[in-house]
């Protein structure tokens, strides 16, 4: 028995006249037509003479057309290998096995991979628009040069636009403007303080010069 995704194929191999039937019909009638040679691959790789003395009956169900085709070819390859191991000899079995493995490993080895289901909150299984507004808000609040965060802000605003979180966008913009205004006020205050200090030093120098002149004249 072999499975590909949800398709299951069961092959029964016995001594016979080289007949291969799929769900009661000759294997030549397999559908879809475009994938027919995928079913023939095990026969073409080892030669039809290896199948001349056996009859193989295959039952397949479940899955889609492609999954069923791959399940059939795997069941066909594994059944002939098992038959040669049990009724012929180990050397012939190993020869067939090596031919299949060198051509396509999936002829004998099952593929357990599955498509991960989609989850809510995103476009796919893992795709998400993460609401990282707190990190960006912190960047605006702590950065010495908030303009350096413009690219991050634009990326995040685009993300918010797609996820329709307009309120969070407004919060970030307001906080950014507040921080910008605060820095402007601090810069103006420091400049005013520096101007006041420089203006207070000029009269003091004049007083010192006047005292020096007065003492000299005396």
Secondary structure, DSSP 8 states (H G I E B T S, - for coil): -EEETTEEEEEEEEESSS-EEETTEEGGG-S-GGGHHHHHHHHHHH-GGGGTTEEEEEEEESS-HHHHHHHHHHHHHHHHHHHIIIII-HHHHHHHHHHHHHH-GGGTS----------TTSSSSS------HHHHHHHHHH-SSGGGGHHHHHHHHHHHHHHT-HHHHHHHHHHHHHHHHHHHHHHHHHHHHHHHHHHHHHHHHHHHHHHHHHHHH-
